[in-house]
Amino acid sequence: MMRPRVVYGQPPCLAWACHISDTDCGLCILCTFYLVRFEDRIIHKSKRFIQVLPCEPIPCIIKNGMIKNNRQSPRIEINLPAEVINGSGKIITAHLVNLSIDGLSLCGDLAFIDHIEEKDQTTGEPVFPIEVSVSFQVATDEGNAPVMVQARRVHKRRQSENEYQCGFTIFQFENDGHEQVRTFIQTAIDAQTARSSGMLYIPN
């Protein structure tokens, strides 16, 4: 059972929180969106161990005593291949599993994590912030359109023994990517709304 509690906040409307779990949370940096933040590190606690990992805080809003994820834009679940370019210019393929106009999530194996996490030569720890270029294609009226974004990782979560999901905030679009993604997301939302209401969806 998770018992969220606020341990750090900056400024007052933002906070980072943690959970204490009865089960081993493995190598996760993020479980749900509750974090421990202490002196720029995340601390996970369970009955069996305490693990300290480099910190990548997630902004949350505290309202009426509850901690809520501070996500502003609609996000759609998808499954698209994406090329991820790290700071050294090397490329690896991952799965784009959700997308919004200001963020995305990628799934990959340990090789994907090693690819995006450049290590400090002295300590061997990941160097933050972790920033990558992500290239993928979205459907448009004229066919598939390439999109390239610059993104910064904000969380990492272990899904299984060799599968990880990383969330990124998008801080730059190349060319017309912003409008293409916005249209793609809205089209997907409109289609889902039509299906839910039993209507036939006809794109404009």
C-alpha positions in Angstrom: 0.0 0.0 0.0 1.4 3.4 -1.0 1.3 6.2 1.5 2.2 9.5 -0.3 3.8 12.3 1.7 5.3 15.6 0.6 9.0 15.9 1.5 10.1 18.9 -0.6 8.4 21.7 -2.4 9.6 24.6 -4.5 7.9 27.0 -5.2 4.9 26.5 -2.8 2.5 25.3 -5.6 5.0 22.6 -6.7 6.2 19.6 -4.7 7.9 16.3 -4.9 6.5 13.4 -3.0 7.5 9.9 -2.1 5.9 6.6 -1.3 6.8 3.8 1.1 5.9 0.5 -0.5 5.5 -2.9 1.0 7.0 -4.4 -2.1 10.4 -4.2 -3.7 10.1 -1.6 -6.4 13.3 -2.9 -8.2 15.3 -0.3 -10.1 12.4 2.1 -10.7 13.2 5.8 -10.5 9.5 6.5 -10.7 6.6 4.6 -9.2 3.3 6.3 -10.3 4.4 9.9 -10.0 5.4 9.9 -6.3 9.1 10.6 -5.6 11.4 11.0 -2.6 13.5 14.2 -3.1 16.3 14.7 -0.6 19.5 16.7 -1.4 19.1 16.3 -5.2 18.5 12.5 -4.9 15.6 10.2 -5.0 15.3 7.7 -2.2 13.1 4.6 -2.5 12.2 2.7 0.6 10.8 -0.7 1.1 10.9 -3.3 3.9 13.9 -4.9 2.3 16.2 -2.1 1.1 16.8 1.6 0.6 18.0 2.6 -2.8 19.4 6.1 -3.7 19.3 7.2 -7.3 20.1 10.5 -9.1 17.1 12.8 -9.0 14.8 13.8 -11.8 12.0 15.6 -10.1 8.4 15.5 -11.4 6.4 18.7 -10.8 3.1 18.1 -9.1 0.3 20.3 -7.8 -1.0 19.9 -4.2 -4.7 20.6 -4.0 -6.9 19.8 -1.1 -4.2 17.7 0.4 -3.9 15.5 -2.7 -0.9 15.4 -5.1 -1.9 15.6 -8.7 0.2 15.3 -11.9 0.7 18.7 -13.5 -0.1 17.6 -17.1 -1.9 20.4 -19.1 -2.2 18.9 -22.6 -4.3 16.0 -23.8 -2.2 12.8 -24.3 -3.0 9.9 -26.5 -1.8 6.3 -26.3 -0.1 5.1 -29.4 2.5 2.5 -30.5 4.9 3.9 -33.1 8.6 3.3 -33.8 10.9 6.2 -32.9 14.6 6.9 -33.5 16.3 8.3 -30.5 19.5 10.3 -31.0 21.7 10.8 -27.9 24.2 13.5 -27.1 27.0 11.7 -29.0 24.8 11.5 -32.2 24.2 7.8 -32.0 20.8 6.4 -32.9 18.7 3.6 -31.3 15.1 2.6 -32.0 12.5 2.7 -29.2 8.7 2.5 -29.0 6.7 5.8 -28.7 3.8 4.8 -26.5 2.1 8.1 -25.7 2.2 11.6 -27.0 1.1 15.1 -26.2 2.0 18.5 -27.6 4.4 19.0 -24.8 5.6 15.5 -23.9 6.0 11.9 -24.9 6.9 8.5 -23.4 9.3 6.0 -24.9 9.7 2.3 -24.1 12.9 0.3 -24.6 15.3 -2.2 -23.1 18.4 -1.7 -21.0 20.4 -0.9 -24.2 18.0 2.0 -24.7 18.6 3.3 -21.2 22.4 3.0 -21.6 22.0 4.8 -24.9 20.3 7.9 -23.5 22.1 8.0 -20.1 25.6 9.5 -20.7 27.8 8.6 -17.7 30.1 10.8 -15.8 33.7 9.6 -16.4 34.6 9.9 -12.8 31.6 8.7 -10.9 29.9 6.5 -13.5 26.6 8.1 -12.7 24.2 9.5 -15.4 24.8 13.2 -16.2 21.6 15.3 -15.9 19.7 16.8 -17.6 19.3 13.9 -20.1 18.3 15.4 -23.4 17.8 13.6 -26.7 16.4 14.1 -30.2 13.4 11.9 -31.1 12.3 11.3 -34.7 9.0 9.6 -35.6 6.2 9.8 -38.2 2.6 10.9 -37.8 -0.3 10.3 -40.2 -1.6 13.4 -42.1 -4.0 14.0 -45.0 -1.0 13.8 -47.3 0.5 10.7 -45.8 3.0 10.1 -43.1 5.0 13.2 -42.0 8.3 13.1 -40.3 8.6 14.8 -36.9 11.7 15.7 -35.0 11.7 17.0 -31.5 14.2 17.9 -28.8 13.2 16.4 -25.5 14.4 16.3 -21.9 13.8 13.2 -19.7 11.7 13.8 -16.6 11.2 10.3 -15.3 12.2 6.6 -15.7 10.1 3.6 -14.7 11.0 0.0 -14.9 8.1 -2.0 -16.5 9.6 -5.5 -16.3 13.0 -7.2 -16.0 14.3 -5.7 -19.3 11.7 -3.0 -20.2 11.7 0.6 -19.2 9.4 3.5 -19.9 10.8 7.1 -19.9 8.8 10.2 -19.9 10.1 13.3 -21.7 9.1 16.9 -21.9 9.4 18.4 -25.4 11.2 21.8 -25.5 11.7 22.2 -29.2 10.0 21.1 -32.5 11.8 21.1 -35.8 10.1 22.8 -38.8 6.3 22.2 -38.9 6.4 19.4 -36.3 4.4 21.3 -33.7 1.4 21.7 -36.0 1.6 18.2 -37.3 1.6 16.7 -33.8 -1.2 19.0 -32.7 -3.4 17.9 -35.7 -2.5 14.2 -35.2 -3.5 14.3 -31.6 -6.8 16.2 -32.2 -7.7 13.8 -35.0 -7.1 10.8 -32.7 -9.2 12.4 -30.0 -12.0 13.2 -32.4 -12.0 9.6 -33.7 -12.1 8.1 -30.2 -15.0 10.4 -29.2 -16.9 9.4 -32.3 -16.3 5.7 -31.6 -17.4 6.1 -28.0 -20.6 7.8 -29.1 -21.3 5.2 -31.8 -20.9 7.8 -34.6 -19.0 7.4 -37.8 -15.9 9.6 -37.8 -15.1 11.3 -41.1 -11.9 13.5 -41.0 -12.1 17.0 -42.5 
